[in-house]
Amino acid sequence: MVAGLFGRGDAGVEDGLGQLTLFHAVDANILTPVTVNPLAKHMEDALSDQEFVAARMPANEVRRLSEVRRTGLMGTDNKARFDIYTRLFRHVAGVPVAYSGLIDEARQYFLSENFTGCLTGVSEVAREETLCQHALLDTKPYIVPDLRENDVFRHHPLVAGDPHWVFWAGFPLVTQEGYVLGSICAVDFTPKYLSPEQVDLLLGIAADMALTIQLQADQQEILAAKCDGVLDALSKAGVTDLLTARAFLRLCVGGHVDKSGRAAVLQAGLAEEDGPELGLSAKGNTLRTGQGIGPAAYKAKASPIRDADLLDAMFDMMDEAET
């Protein structure tokens, strides 16, 4: 759940470049059916009575939603990974509050936030109640020096009531293909104007965060394809059980192979004994190099397949799927 952090800051922002979006601090009960956050109920009631203007759907909404799902981040706990971006955003903008999140068809899910004094316990809000829904319509930042003077947002509960947001700036998280996944935002409680230098730096932070998200999704797909290729090759080599597959892969990366795994790879002809040592046989080496599991490909410490815990977790999931 997201915690709230809203304090006071100085003034200074450049002209608005988009449209604003409601930032709703509510537990929408989308992920887990828990008791309703009191602030959520307050916002729902207020929104029903006020003239908040929801944003139109982006023209590329179908493809945009596909890219959001591709990230695999909705509903996951990745706060520590993205906190650096909201911390930098808050520092560069000179504001007390910054947050970031992705938006799908129903909700805005926060990847990181440092709210102060409100929105405690909120990890997501309904899309139609967010300020950031408006930031989906353009790849340029949307900066509003004073929400109280904006016809679209002046009646929003977070503006008209506690915690009385005044300044808001939403910078879209844009993929290399031009799809807006969500936004990273700055909030203050007094009118604010950002300098061109600040805007430029904030654009850089948003672009780097978007690239990190996209590269992570790319790497996940590459790893999944690699795993599929290796398992297919193992199957064609006559390896159909996970014990042998696990032992072979661990042997490829210099990992420890236990007694049962040792027996399995020896029986499959993928390994051979050299005294007390166990090494790959000619068959095993052929299979390894054919799938790019050679030393050169796995010398880097960051290589996912070299991570014994990740390897074990992958096979554990496969074990569970078979039972």
C-alpha positions in Angstrom: 0.0 0.0 0.0 1.2 3.5 -0.7 2.1 5.9 2.1 1.4 9.6 1.8 4.0 12.4 1.9 3.0 15.9 1.3 4.9 18.9 2.7 5.5 22.5 1.7 7.8 23.8 -0.9 8.9 26.9 -2.9 7.4 28.4 -6.0 8.4 28.1 -9.6 7.2 26.1 -12.7 7.1 26.5 -16.4 3.9 26.9 -18.4 1.6 23.9 -18.4 2.1 21.5 -21.3 -0.7 19.1 -21.2 -3.7 18.4 -19.0 -4.0 17.6 -15.4 -5.1 14.5 -13.8 -6.7 13.7 -10.5 -4.4 12.1 -8.1 -6.7 10.0 -6.0 -5.4 8.6 -2.7 -7.8 5.7 -2.5 -7.5 2.0 -2.0 -9.6 1.0 -4.9 -9.7 -2.6 -3.7 -8.6 -3.8 -7.2 -5.8 -6.0 -6.0 -7.0 -7.1 -2.6 -10.5 -6.9 -1.1 -9.7 -5.0 2.1 -11.6 -2.4 4.0 -12.2 0.8 2.2 -9.7 3.6 3.0 -11.7 6.6 4.6 -9.9 9.0 2.2 -11.2 6.9 -0.7 -14.8 7.2 0.4 -14.3 11.0 0.9 -12.9 11.4 -2.7 -15.6 9.2 -4.2 -18.3 11.4 -2.6 -16.5 14.6 -3.5 -16.0 13.6 -7.1 -19.6 12.7 -7.5 -20.6 16.2 -6.4 -18.0 18.3 -8.3 -17.4 18.9 -11.9 -14.2 17.1 -12.5 -13.5 16.5 -16.2 -12.2 13.1 -17.0 -9.6 12.9 -19.9 -10.6 11.4 -23.2 -9.0 8.1 -24.2 -5.7 8.3 -26.0 -6.0 7.5 -29.7 -3.5 4.6 -29.3 -5.1 3.2 -26.1 -5.3 -0.4 -27.1 -1.6 -0.6 -28.0 -0.7 1.5 -25.0 -2.4 -0.9 -22.6 -0.6 -3.7 -24.2 2.7 -2.0 -23.5 1.7 -1.4 -19.9 0.9 -5.0 -19.4 4.2 -6.0 -21.0 6.1 -4.3 -18.3 4.8 -6.8 -15.7 4.9 -4.1 -13.0 1.2 -3.6 -12.3 0.5 -4.8 -8.8 4.1 -5.8 -8.0 6.4 -4.5 -5.2 9.2 -2.7 -7.0 9.3 0.4 -4.9 13.0 0.2 -4.0 13.9 -0.1 -7.6 12.2 3.2 -8.6 12.6 5.3 -5.4 15.8 6.9 -6.8 13.7 8.5 -9.6 11.1 10.1 -7.3 13.8 11.3 -4.9 15.7 13.0 -7.8 12.4 14.4 -9.1 11.6 15.9 -5.8 15.1 17.4 -5.4 15.3 18.9 -8.9 11.8 20.3 -8.8 12.3 21.6 -5.3 9.0 20.2 -4.1 8.0 18.2 -1.0 6.2 15.4 -2.9 6.9 13.3 -5.9 5.3 10.0 -7.1 5.3 7.8 -10.2 3.0 5.2 -11.5 1.7 3.2 -14.5 -1.9 3.5 -15.7 -4.0 0.6 -17.2 -7.6 0.6 -18.2 -8.8 0.7 -14.5 -6.2 2.1 -12.2 -3.0 4.0 -11.6 -0.6 1.8 -9.7 2.2 3.6 -7.9 5.8 2.4 -8.6 7.2 4.8 -6.1 6.0 7.7 -3.9 7.0 9.9 -1.1 3.8 11.5 0.0 3.8 13.4 3.2 0.9 13.6 5.7 -1.8 12.1 3.5 -2.7 9.2 1.2 -1.3 6.8 3.8 -1.7 3.2 2.9 -2.6 3.8 -0.8 -0.9 1.8 -3.5 -3.3 2.5 -6.4 -6.2 4.7 -7.4 -9.0 4.4 -9.9 -8.0 5.8 -13.2 -10.9 8.1 -13.5 -10.0 9.8 -10.2 -6.4 10.5 -11.1 -4.7 13.7 -12.3 -2.3 11.7 -14.4 -5.0 10.3 -16.8 -4.6 13.6 -18.6 -0.8 13.2 -19.0 -1.5 10.1 -21.2 -2.7 12.3 -24.0 0.7 13.8 -24.9 4.4 12.9 -24.7 5.1 16.4 -23.4 5.0 17.3 -19.7 1.9 18.8 -18.2 2.7 21.5 -15.7 0.0 23.4 -13.7 1.4 26.3 -11.5 -1.8 26.7 -9.6 -4.5 23.9 -9.6 -6.9 26.3 -7.9 -7.0 28.4 -11.0 -7.5 25.5 -13.4 -11.1 24.9 -14.5 -10.6 21.1 -14.8 -9.0 20.5 -11.4 -10.0 23.2 -9.0 -12.9 21.1 -7.6 -10.9 18.0 -7.1 -10.9 16.8 -3.4 -7.1 17.0 -3.2 -7.2 20.6 -4.4 -10.4 21.9 -2.8 -9.8 20.0 0.5 -7.1 18.3 2.4 -4.2 18.2 1.6 -4.8 21.2 -0.6 -2.6 20.5 -3.6 -1.6 23.7 -5.5 1.2 22.9 -7.9 1.3 19.8 -10.0 3.6 18.7 -12.8 3.1 15.4 -14.7 5.9 14.1 -16.9 4.9 11.2 -19.1 6.8 7.9 -19.0 7.2 7.4 -22.8 8.5 4.3 -24.5 10.9 4.5 -27.5 7.8 3.7 -29.7 6.0 6.7 -28.2 3.5 5.0 -25.9 2.8 6.7 -22.6 2.9 4.1 -19.8 2.2 6.4 -17.0 3.9 9.4 -15.4 6.2 10.8 -12.7 4.9 13.8 -10.9 5.8 16.6 -8.6 3.4 18.3 -6.1 3.6 21.4 -4.0 1.3 23.3 -1.7 2.0 26.8 -3.1 2.1 28.1 -6.6 5.3 27.2 -8.4 7.2 27.9 -11.6 9.9 25.7 -12.9 12.9 27.1 -14.8 13.7 25.8 -18.2 16.8 24.1 -16.7 14.6 22.3 -14.1 12.2 21.2 -16.8 15.1 19.8 -18.9 16.5 17.9 -16.0 13.1 16.5 -15.1 12.5 15.4 -18.7 15.8 13.5 -18.4 14.8 11.8 -15.2 11.4 10.7 -16.7 13.1 9.5 -19.9 15.6 7.4 -18.0 12.9 5.9 -15.8 10.9 5.0 -18.9 13.9 3.4 -20.5 14.7 1.4 -17.4 11.1 0.0 -17.4 11.3 -0.8 -21.1 14.7 -2.5 -20.9 13.5 -4.5 -18.0 10.6 -5.8 -20.0 12.9 -6.5 -23.0 15.2 -8.5 -20.7 12.3 -10.5 -19.3 11.2 -11.5 -22.8 14.8 -12.3 -23.8 15.2 -14.5 -20.7 11.9 -16.2 -21.3 12.8 -17.0 -24.9 16.2 -18.2 -23.9 14.7 -20.5 -21.2 12.2 -21.9 -23.7 15.0 -22.5 -26.2 17.2 -24.3 -23.7 14.3 -26.5 -22.4 13.4 -27.3 -26.0 17.0 -28.4 -26.8 17.1 -30.4 -23.6 13.9 -32.2 -24.6 15.3 -33.0 -28.0 18.4 -34.4 -26.3 16.2 -36.8 -24.4 16.1 -34.8 -21.1 12.5 -34.7 -20.0 12.8 -34.3 -16.2 13.6 -31.2 -14.3 16.2 -32.9 -12.1 18.5 -33.6 -15.0 17.7 -30.2 -16.7 18.5 -28.3 -13.4 21.7 -30.3 -12.9 22.9 -29.7 -16.5 22.3 -25.9 -16.3 24.0 -25.6 -13.0 27.0 -27.5 -14.3 27.1 -25.1 -17.3 27.5 -22.1 -15.0 29.9 -23.7 -12.6 27.2 -24.2 -9.9 27.1 -27.0 -7.3 25.4 -30.2 -8.5 24.2 -32.5 -5.7 24.4 -36.3 -5.7 21.0 -36.9 -7.3 21.7 -34.3 -10.0 25.2 -35.8 -10.6 23.7 -39.2 -11.2 21.0 -37.8 -13.5 23.4 -35.9 -15.9 25.8 -38.9 -16.0 22.9 -41.2 -16.9 21.8 -38.8 -19.6 25.3 -38.7 -21.1 25.6 -34.9 -20.5 28.5 -35.2 -18.1 31.5 -37.3 -17.3 33.6 -37.9 -14.3 37.2 -36.9 -14.1 38.3 -38.3 -10.8 36.2 -36.5 -8.1 35.4 -33.7 -10.6 32.3 -33.6 -12.8 32.5 -32.0 -16.2 30.4 -31.8 -19.3 30.7 -34.6 -21.9 31.0 -34.0 -25.6 27.2 -34.2 -25.8 26.8 -31.8 -23.0 29.3 -29.3 -24.5 27.5 -29.5 -27.8 24.2 -28.8 -26.2 25.7 -25.9 -24.1 27.4 -24.1 -27.0 24.4 -24.6 -29.3 22.3 -22.7 -26.8 24.8 -20.0 -26.0 25.4 -21.2 -22.5 29.2 -21.1 -23.0 31.7 -19.4 -20.7 31.8 -16.2 -22.7 28.1 -15.7 -22.6 27.9 -16.3 -18.9 31.1 -14.7 -17.6 29.2 -11.6 -16.6 28.2 -11.6 -13.0 24.8 -10.0 -13.8 23.8 -12.8 -16.2 20.4 -14.0 -15.0 21.2 -17.7 -15.7 24.3 -17.4 -13.4 22.1 -16.5 -10.5 21.6 -19.8 -8.7 18.6 -18.5 -6.8 16.9 -17.4 -10.0 17.6 -20.7 -11.6 16.2 -22.6 -8.7 13.1 -20.3 -8.6 12.5 -20.9 -12.3 12.5 -24.7 -11.9 10.5 -24.5 -8.7 7.7 -22.7 -10.6 7.9 -25.4 -13.2 7.7 -28.1 -10.6 4.6 -26.5 -9.1 3.0 -26.2 -12.6 3.4 -29.9 -13.2 1.8 -30.9 -9.8 
